[in-house]
Amino acid sequence: MSLIAIAIAGLCVSLLCSEARASDRPTARQAADGMGHGFNLGQMFDNSQHPPTLAVARPKIDAYYARGFRTLRIPVTWTEDVGGSALAHPDTGLLDRNSPRLLELEAVVDYALAQPGLYVVINAHHETRLKDDGRADVLAQLWAEISDVFGDRDGRLLFEILNEPHLSNHQPTPPDTLRGMTGAAYARIRRADPRRVVVIGGNQWFGAAEMAATWPNLDDVGGGRDPYVMATFHHYSPWTFSGDHQGDYADPWTDDDIASPMEVMAKWSSTTGNGMPIFIGEWGVGWKSRLSELDCNNIRHWYARFDAVHAKAFRMPTAVWDDGGWFQVYDHDTDSFPSNLIDCIGGACTWSGHERFNPACT
């Protein structure tokens, strides 16, 4: 065989392999069914609470993975300064390809994807100026850059376009503005990759009710015909119980408080969403803003009911918000789970005594 023939054969094999990899990628529904329950790598690549390094991330990933968690959500701030530098230019969206933080992010993503069956979600998290100015051009270029850097990764890597897109005054982004921004980013991702799962959400805090208001149709993201689009929302309802620095934890919440937002999203999915799968990207209780140790049965009860009972019934994968701080499940200082909340997420955990509202809740 001539050298030219060998080269052509090699090219054909390469193209076939590329097409095979693309065809093997999970649809959004397949991904959602495989993701199960997961966790956030909170306050690491989105701000400077924890060092943004694989050395710090690896023990947390390993600890959760060993407990059966199969989704890792990595919040990432790109166009704002974190630790004195930005990953991308705020006026263009162009990445600093030599940024040490970007290299560490790639290392974390690659390490996570090397774990069999582990799905990874990366997003654009605290992009204040971009959101305030409605910079669809910057967001689109940013995701074109991200698609270029991470384009060869496994289909278990998902792209969540824009986290909680409220304005800096906490008002919601106008729905048409967000649809335009999301659509521009979606188009650039699709130009690079027709089968990368893309995740979209509402226009303020990712509350369940925002979805119908923001997405009365899916014209900007494939018109409801793209099987590689997933929707997301965040669940901290009721905030008076789940939020940080709220009252005591003897809140008489009910199962309906957990299920109702899921029902809202399920209804949107069954109508406008054309069966689109739903991912609960954040949930949890900010208990450590008020308590030094976790020994409140009412909080344990919430964690035990949330994923194992309600989210599973709706076929919604979840990622508990774990920042190692107010919403702590994993302790970065000891590289361990200091309370049994990790057990509770599985559906059952030991209580202190038998009362739901034990003294540690007040």
C-alpha positions as CSV (number, residue, x, y, z in Angstrom):
1,M,0.0,0.0,0.0
2,S,1.3,3.4,-0.9
3,L,2.0,6.1,1.7
4,I,-0.9,8.2,0.2
5,A,-3.2,5.2,0.5
6,I,-2.1,4.6,4.1
7,A,-2.7,8.2,4.9
8,I,-6.2,8.2,3.3
9,A,-7.1,5.0,5.1
10,G,-5.9,6.5,8.4
11,L,-8.0,9.6,7.8
12,C,-11.1,7.5,7.0
13,V,-10.5,5.4,10.2
14,S,-10.1,8.7,12.2
15,L,-13.3,10.1,10.7
16,L,-15.2,6.9,11.4
17,C,-14.0,6.9,15.0
18,S,-15.0,10.5,15.4
19,E,-18.5,9.7,14.0
20,A,-18.7,6.7,16.3
21,R,-17.8,8.7,19.3
22,A,-20.5,11.3,18.4
23,S,-23.1,8.6,17.8
24,D,-22.3,7.0,21.2
25,R,-22.9,10.2,23.1
26,P,-25.9,10.1,25.4
27,T,-29.0,12.1,24.6
28,A,-30.2,14.4,27.3
29,R,-32.7,11.8,28.5
30,Q,-30.1,9.1,28.6
31,A,-27.7,11.4,30.5
32,A,-30.4,12.3,33.0
33,D,-31.2,8.6,33.6
34,G,-27.5,7.9,34.2
35,M,-26.7,10.9,36.4
36,G,-28.7,9.9,39.5
37,H,-27.7,12.0,42.5
38,G,-24.6,14.2,42.5
39,F,-22.9,17.1,44.1
40,N,-21.4,20.6,43.4
41,L,-17.8,21.5,43.6
42,G,-18.9,24.8,45.1
43,Q,-16.8,27.8,45.8
44,M,-13.7,26.5,44.0
45,F,-13.7,27.7,40.4
46,D,-16.5,30.2,40.8
47,N,-14.9,32.2,43.7
48,S,-11.8,32.0,45.9
49,Q,-13.1,30.2,49.0
50,H,-11.2,27.0,48.1
51,P,-8.1,26.7,45.9
52,P,-9.0,25.9,42.3
53,T,-6.8,22.9,41.9
54,L,-7.0,19.2,41.2
55,A,-5.1,18.5,44.4
56,V,-8.0,20.0,46.4
57,A,-10.8,18.7,44.2
58,R,-9.6,15.1,43.9
59,P,-10.3,14.0,47.5
60,K,-13.9,15.4,47.3
61,I,-14.6,13.8,44.0
62,D,-13.2,10.5,45.3
63,A,-15.2,10.6,48.5
64,Y,-18.5,11.3,46.7
65,Y,-17.8,8.8,43.9
66,A,-17.1,6.1,46.5
67,R,-20.6,6.7,47.9
68,G,-22.3,6.2,44.6
69,F,-22.7,9.8,43.4
70,R,-22.5,10.0,39.6
71,T,-22.8,13.7,38.8
72,L,-20.3,16.4,39.4
73,R,-21.4,20.0,38.8
74,I,-18.5,22.5,38.6
75,P,-19.6,26.1,38.8
76,V,-17.1,28.3,36.9
77,T,-16.7,32.0,36.8
78,W,-15.1,33.0,33.5
79,T,-15.4,36.7,32.8
80,E,-15.0,38.1,36.3
81,D,-11.9,38.2,38.4
82,V,-11.4,35.3,40.8
83,G,-8.2,35.4,42.8
84,G,-7.0,38.4,40.8
85,S,-7.5,37.1,37.3
86,A,-10.2,36.2,34.8
87,L,-10.4,33.1,32.6
88,A,-12.0,35.1,29.8
89,H,-12.0,38.7,28.7
90,P,-15.2,40.4,29.8
91,D,-15.6,42.4,26.6
92,T,-14.9,39.6,24.1
93,G,-15.4,36.2,25.8
94,L,-12.0,35.1,24.5
95,L,-10.2,32.7,26.9
96,D,-6.8,33.1,28.4
97,R,-5.6,29.7,27.2
98,N,-2.5,29.9,29.4
99,S,-4.4,30.6,32.6
100,P,-3.2,28.3,35.4
101,R,-6.8,28.1,36.6
102,L,-8.0,27.0,33.2
103,L,-5.4,24.3,33.2
104,E,-6.4,23.1,36.6
105,L,-10.1,23.1,35.5
106,E,-9.2,20.9,32.6
107,A,-7.3,18.6,34.9
108,V,-10.4,18.3,37.2
109,V,-12.7,17.7,34.3
110,D,-10.5,15.0,32.9
111,Y,-10.0,13.4,36.2
112,A,-13.7,13.3,36.8
113,L,-14.5,11.9,33.4
114,A,-11.9,9.2,33.9
115,Q,-14.2,7.8,36.7
116,P,-16.6,5.3,35.0
117,G,-20.1,6.6,34.7
118,L,-19.4,10.0,36.2
119,Y,-21.2,12.9,34.5
120,V,-19.7,16.4,34.7
121,V,-21.6,19.7,34.3
122,I,-19.6,22.9,33.7
123,N,-21.4,26.3,33.6
124,A,-20.9,30.1,33.4
125,H,-21.6,31.0,37.0
126,H,-21.0,34.6,38.4
127,E,-20.8,36.6,35.2
128,T,-22.1,39.9,36.6
129,R,-21.2,42.4,33.9
130,L,-22.1,40.0,31.1
131,K,-25.6,39.5,32.6
132,D,-26.2,43.2,33.5
133,D,-25.3,44.2,30.0
134,G,-27.1,41.4,28.2
135,R,-24.0,40.6,26.2
136,A,-25.2,37.8,24.0
137,D,-22.1,38.3,21.8
138,V,-19.7,37.8,24.7
139,L,-21.6,34.7,26.0
140,A,-21.7,33.2,22.5
141,Q,-17.9,33.7,22.1
142,L,-17.3,32.3,25.5
143,W,-19.1,29.1,24.7
144,A,-17.4,28.9,21.3
145,E,-14.1,29.0,23.2
146,I,-15.2,26.5,25.8
147,S,-16.4,24.2,23.1
148,D,-13.0,24.4,21.4
149,V,-11.1,23.7,24.6
150,F,-13.4,20.8,25.8
151,G,-14.7,19.7,22.5
152,D,-12.9,16.3,22.5
153,R,-14.2,15.3,25.9
154,D,-16.6,12.4,26.5
155,G,-20.3,13.0,26.0
156,R,-20.7,12.8,29.8
157,L,-19.5,16.4,29.9
158,L,-22.5,18.8,29.8
159,F,-22.6,22.5,29.1
160,E,-24.9,24.6,31.3
161,I,-25.1,27.9,29.5
162,L,-25.7,30.6,32.2
163,N,-26.3,30.1,35.9
164,E,-29.1,32.1,37.7
165,P,-29.1,35.0,35.3
166,H,-30.4,37.7,37.5
167,L,-29.1,41.3,37.3
168,S,-26.8,42.7,40.0
169,N,-29.8,44.5,41.6
170,H,-31.3,40.9,41.9
171,Q,-34.0,41.6,39.4
172,P,-34.7,39.0,36.7
173,T,-33.2,39.2,33.3
174,P,-36.0,40.0,30.8
175,P,-37.1,36.7,29.2
176,D,-36.5,37.8,25.7
177,T,-33.0,39.0,26.6
178,L,-32.1,35.7,28.1
179,R,-33.6,33.7,25.3
180,G,-31.4,35.8,22.9
181,M,-28.3,35.3,25.0
182,T,-29.0,31.5,25.4
183,G,-29.8,31.1,21.7
184,A,-26.6,32.8,20.6
185,A,-24.5,30.6,22.9
186,Y,-26.5,27.5,21.8
187,A,-25.8,28.2,18.2
188,R,-22.1,28.5,18.7
189,I,-22.0,25.2,20.7
190,R,-24.0,23.5,18.0
191,R,-21.7,24.8,15.3
192,A,-18.9,23.0,17.1
193,D,-20.8,19.9,18.3
194,P,-24.3,18.8,17.4
195,R,-24.5,16.2,20.1
196,R,-23.1,17.9,23.2
197,V,-25.8,18.1,25.9
198,V,-26.7,21.7,26.6
199,V,-28.5,22.8,29.8
200,I,-30.9,25.8,29.9
201,G,-32.7,27.4,32.8
202,G,-34.9,30.3,34.0
203,N,-34.2,34.0,34.2
204,Q,-33.4,34.9,37.8
205,W,-32.6,32.4,40.5
206,F,-33.4,29.2,38.5
207,G,-36.7,28.9,40.4
208,A,-39.1,26.4,39.0
209,A,-41.8,29.0,38.1
210,E,-39.3,30.9,36.0
211,M,-39.1,28.2,33.3
212,A,-42.6,28.8,31.8
213,A,-42.1,32.5,31.9
214,T,-38.7,32.4,30.3
215,W,-39.4,29.6,27.8
216,P,-42.9,29.8,26.3
217,N,-41.4,28.1,23.3
218,L,-38.0,26.6,22.4
219,D,-37.4,28.4,19.1
220,D,-34.0,29.6,20.2
221,V,-32.7,26.2,21.3
222,G,-33.7,23.8,18.6
223,G,-37.5,24.3,18.6
224,G,-38.1,21.3,20.8
225,R,-36.6,18.9,18.3
226,D,-33.1,18.7,19.8
227,P,-32.7,15.6,22.0
228,Y,-29.5,17.0,23.4
229,V,-31.1,19.8,25.4
230,M,-31.8,19.5,29.2
231,A,-33.5,22.0,31.5
232,T,-32.4,22.8,35.0
233,F,-33.7,24.5,38.1
234,H,-32.6,25.1,41.7
235,H,-34.6,24.1,44.7
236,Y,-34.2,26.0,48.0
237,S,-37.9,26.2,48.8
238,P,-39.0,27.2,51.3
239,W,-36.0,29.6,51.6
240,T,-37.0,30.3,55.2
241,F,-35.8,26.8,56.0
242,S,-33.3,26.0,53.3
243,G,-31.5,29.4,53.0
244,D,-28.5,30.6,54.9
245,H,-28.9,32.9,58.0
246,Q,-32.6,32.2,58.3
247,G,-34.5,31.3,61.5
248,D,-34.2,28.1,63.5
249,Y,-34.5,24.7,61.8
250,A,-37.8,23.5,63.5
251,D,-39.6,24.5,60.3
252,P,-42.7,22.3,59.8
253,W,-42.1,21.8,56.1
254,T,-44.1,19.1,54.3
255,D,-43.5,16.7,51.4
256,D,-45.4,19.1,49.2
257,D,-42.8,21.8,49.8
258,I,-40.3,19.4,48.2
259,A,-42.5,18.0,45.5
260,S,-44.4,21.2,44.3
261,P,-41.4,22.8,42.4
262,M,-40.7,19.5,40.8
263,E,-44.3,19.2,39.7
264,V,-44.1,22.7,38.2
265,M,-41.0,21.7,36.2
266,A,-42.5,18.4,35.2
267,K,-45.6,20.2,33.8
268,W,-43.5,22.5,31.8
269,S,-41.5,19.6,30.4
270,S,-44.6,17.6,29.5
271,T,-46.0,20.6,27.5
272,T,-43.7,23.3,26.2
273,G,-40.6,21.3,27.0
274,N,-41.7,18.4,24.7
275,G,-40.5,15.9,27.3
276,M,-37.2,17.6,28.0
277,P,-35.4,16.0,31.0
278,I,-35.0,18.1,34.1
279,F,-31.8,18.4,36.2
280,I,-32.0,19.9,39.8
281,G,-28.6,21.6,39.7
282,E,-28.6,22.9,43.3
283,W,-30.5,22.0,46.5
284,G,-29.6,21.9,50.2
285,V,-29.9,23.6,53.5
286,G,-27.6,26.4,54.7
287,W,-27.4,24.9,58.2
288,K,-23.8,25.9,59.0
289,S,-24.6,29.6,58.8
290,R,-26.5,29.0,62.1
291,L,-25.2,25.8,63.6
292,S,-21.6,24.7,64.4
293,E,-22.5,21.0,64.1
294,L,-25.2,19.1,62.3
295,D,-27.4,17.2,64.7
296,C,-30.9,18.4,63.7
297,N,-33.2,15.6,62.6
298,N,-35.5,17.9,60.7
299,I,-32.6,18.8,58.4
300,R,-31.6,15.1,58.1
301,H,-35.3,14.4,57.2
302,W,-35.2,16.9,54.4
303,Y,-32.1,15.4,52.8
304,A,-33.5,11.9,53.1
305,R,-36.7,12.8,51.4
306,F,-35.4,15.1,48.7
307,D,-33.5,12.9,46.3
308,A,-34.3,9.3,47.2
309,V,-38.1,9.9,47.4
310,H,-39.2,12.9,45.4
311,A,-36.6,13.6,42.7
312,K,-36.4,9.9,41.8
313,A,-40.1,9.7,41.4
314,F,-39.9,12.5,38.8
315,R,-36.8,11.0,37.1
316,M,-34.9,14.2,37.9
317,P,-31.2,13.8,38.6
318,T,-29.9,16.1,41.4
319,A,-26.6,17.8,42.5
320,V,-26.6,18.8,46.2
321,W,-25.1,22.3,46.8
322,D,-21.9,21.6,48.8
323,D,-19.6,24.5,49.3
324,G,-17.8,23.2,52.3
325,G,-19.2,26.1,54.2
326,W,-22.8,27.1,55.0
327,F,-24.2,24.2,53.0
328,Q,-21.5,21.8,54.0
329,V,-21.8,18.1,53.4
330,Y,-18.0,17.5,52.8
331,D,-15.3,19.1,54.9
332,H,-12.3,20.3,52.9
333,D,-10.2,20.7,56.0
334,T,-10.5,17.1,57.0
335,D,-11.3,15.6,53.6
336,S,-14.2,13.8,55.2
337,F,-18.0,13.9,55.7
338,P,-18.2,15.2,59.3
339,S,-22.0,14.6,59.6
340,N,-24.3,11.9,58.3
341,L,-26.0,14.1,55.8
342,I,-24.2,12.0,53.1
343,D,-26.1,9.0,54.4
344,C,-29.4,10.9,54.5
345,I,-29.2,11.7,50.8
346,G,-29.3,8.0,50.1
347,G,-32.8,7.9,51.8
348,A,-32.1,6.8,55.3
349,C,-29.8,7.9,58.2
350,T,-29.5,7.7,61.9
351,W,-31.4,10.3,64.0
352,S,-30.5,11.7,67.4
353,G,-33.4,10.3,69.4
354,H,-36.8,9.8,67.7
355,E,-38.2,13.3,67.4
356,R,-38.1,15.2,64.1
357,F,-37.8,18.5,66.0
358,N,-35.1,17.5,68.4
359,P,-33.3,20.2,70.5
360,A,-30.5,20.7,68.0
361,C,-33.0,22.2,65.5
362,T,-33.6,25.3,67.6
